[in-house]
């Protein structure tokens, strides 16, 4: 997370890196996600635990 905090790229890239580190989505899941899939009030997104 410290390396991500020091990252000097675009804001969207920084946000994606932080979300990836916290949510561990499969490759492409975060990139293909839509804002409507996130419920920010309840704190979860489109990523589901398999099984």
SVG drawing of the C-alpha trace seen along z (x, -y; Angstrom):
<svg xmlns="http://www.w3.org/2000/svg" viewBox="-26 -12 33 36">
<polyline fill="none" stroke="black" stroke-width="0.4" points="0.0,0.0 2.9,-2.4 4.1,-1.9 0.6,-2.6 0.4,-5.8 3.7,-6.9 2.4,-6.1 2.2,-9.3 -0.1,-8.2 -3.7,-9.1 -6.2,-9.2 -8.3,-6.4 -5.2,-4.1 -4.3,-4.9 -7.9,-4.0 -7.9,-0.8 -4.6,0.2 -5.9,-0.4 -9.2,1.5 -7.2,4.4 -5.0,4.6 -8.1,4.5 -10.5,6.7 -8.2,9.2 -10.4,9.3 -9.6,11.6 -7.7,10.0 -10.2,7.9 -13.0,7.9 -12.2,4.5 -11.5,3.1 -14.8,4.3 -16.8,3.3 -19.5,0.6 -20.2,-1.9 -23.8,-0.6 -22.3,2.7 -20.9,1.0 -22.9,0.5 -20.8,-2.1 -23.3,-2.5 -22.9,1.1 -19.3,1.4 -19.1,4.1 -18.8,4.4 -19.3,6.9 -16.7,9.3 -18.0,12.5 -16.3,15.3 -16.3,18.4 -18.0,21.5"/>
</svg>
